Amino acid sequence: MSDPNIPTAQYVPLDYAPTRPTSVTVLSIISIVFAALGVICVPIGIVSYFIPTVQESNPGIAAVKNNPPLFAWVLASNLFGFVMSIVLMAAAIGSLKLLKWARSLMIAYSIIGILTSIIVTVINTIWLTPVMIQNAPAQAQGIVKVSSYVGAVIGLVFGLTMPVLVLIFFRKPHVVDAFERRLTL
């Protein structure tokens, strides 16, 4: 028998159990994957500019490195991408936990992502691509030109897709409500 003077724990159901919308789960997990790729791959891309054998085998990299303003652009845009990958990782993990600041950060990341995707594509197409084409071996210049411009279009579409989807889904009323009603346990 139990002592009636000792309080017993009682089950009290929550009035509202926070449920994470599927769109938040899917976009957050995809964002974590993209952020992890950015955190891993961007430093490798930057390091490649400082490896002599890479410069010897790729005259385009050597040409970029020998052009100080262009090299500064490449480094700055890559470093910015690295920082944005870390921001995306934090925002995506926070979104899985339905933290209010994470939703705001995902939306801010998306707006910045859209703007930088367009800016980087334009600058790279106007400035970087001609240097890469000019420094490619004569027999490869045609394929470098085509692949650079096709890659720019594919990169732009890819770079815009996630931010646009986040802007669409993270502003839907049921998603906003899920973040607003999250219970702190």
N, C-alpha and C positions, 0 to 999 in steps of 0.2 A: 504494500500500500504506500501511497505517497503522502507525505506530510502536507496538510492543507495550508500550513503557514509558509511553505516555501513556494515562491512564485514559479510558475512553469512558463516556458516559452510558448508563445502562441503563433500560429501562422496567420499573418495578415497579408492578404493579397494586395498587390499594388493596383492603384486605380488605373494607371497607365503604364504598360510595359513598352519601353521605347523599341520600335522596330526600325531597322535601317532599310530604306528603300533599296530595291535591287539595283537601280541606276547608280546609286552612291557606291554600293559594293563593287559593281563592275568597273566603273570609272576610276575608283580609288585603287583597285588592284592593278588595272592597266597602268595607271599613273605611277604606282610603286615600281613596276617593271621598267617603264621608261626612265624613271629617275635613277634606278640602279644602273641601267645601261649608261646613262649620262655620267654618273659618278665614276664608273669603271672606264668607259671608253674615251671620254674627253682628255683625261691626263695622258693616256696612251698616245692620242693624236698630237698633243702638245710636245710630248717627249720625242716623237718622231722627227721633229724639226731640229733636234739637238744631237741626233745620231749620225755621225759622218757617213756611214755606209748607206743610210737611207738617202742622204743628199746626193751621193755619188750615183745611186741607181735611179733616182727620180729627179731629173733636171728641173721639174716644176717646183718641187720643194726648195731646191737650191735657189731658184729665181725669186721665190717669195721671200726667203730668208735674206737675200741680197737687196731687197727693196724695203728699207726700214719702215716707211709708212704702211705698206701693205702687210709686212710682218707684224707690226704693232696691231693692226686691225685683226689679223688672224688670231693673235694671242689674246687680245681683249675680248673678241667675240667668243672664243673658246672658254676663257675664264668666266665670262658672264654666263655661258651655258652651264658650266660646272656649278656655279652658285645657284642658278635657277633649278638645277637638278636636285640640289639639297633642299631648297625651298619646296619643290614639288613633293619630295619624299615626306617632309614633315607635314605638309598639307594633306596628303593622301592618307597617311597613318592617322592623323587627327580626324579626318573625315570618316574613317572606319569606326571611330569612337563617337561620332556625331558631335564633335566639339565645335562650338559656334565659330571660334576664331579660324578653324580649319576650313569651313565653308567659305568664309570671307577671303581667306588666303588662296583657296582654289580659284575663286572668281578673279581675284587680282592677278594670280599667275596666268590665267587664261587670257585676260586682256593684254598683259605684257607679252605673253606668248604669241598672240595674233600679231601684235605690232612688230615684235622682233623677227618673226618669221618673214614678214613682208620686207622689212628693212634689210635683213641679212640676204635674202634672195636677190633683191635689187642690187645691193652693193657687190655681192659676189659675182653676179652676172655681168655687171658693168666693169668691175675692176679686177677681180681675181681670175675669172674664166679666161679673159684675153691673155693674161700672163701665162696661164697653164697651157693654152693652145700654142702660143708663140714659142714656148720652151719645150714643147713635145717634139720628138723626132719627126722629120718631114713626112714619113710614111704613116705616122700615127695622128697627125694633126686633124684629119677629118673625123676620125672616130672620137678623138678627145673633144672636139667641138660638139658633135652630136650628143655624146654621152653627158657632157657638161650641161647642155641646155635641157635635155630630157631629165637629167638628174635634178636640175633646179625646179622643174615643174613638179616632179614626183615629190621632191623634198618639201615644196611649198604646200602641196595638197596634204601630205602626211603631217607637216608641222601645224596646219590649221585645223585638222580634223578633231583632235582631242580637245584643244581649247574651246572650239565652237560647241562640241558636245557637252563639255562641262558648263559652259554658259547657258546652254539650253536647259539641261537637266537640273543643275544646282539652283536654278531660280524658279523651278516649278513649286506651286504651293504646298504639295504634300512633302517635298524635300525640305523646304524652308521650315515647315511645321515639325518635321522629325528633328531637325537641329535645334529648334526653339524649345521643344518639349523634352529634350533629353534630360533624363533624371540623373542627378549626381548621387552616386551611391557611396 
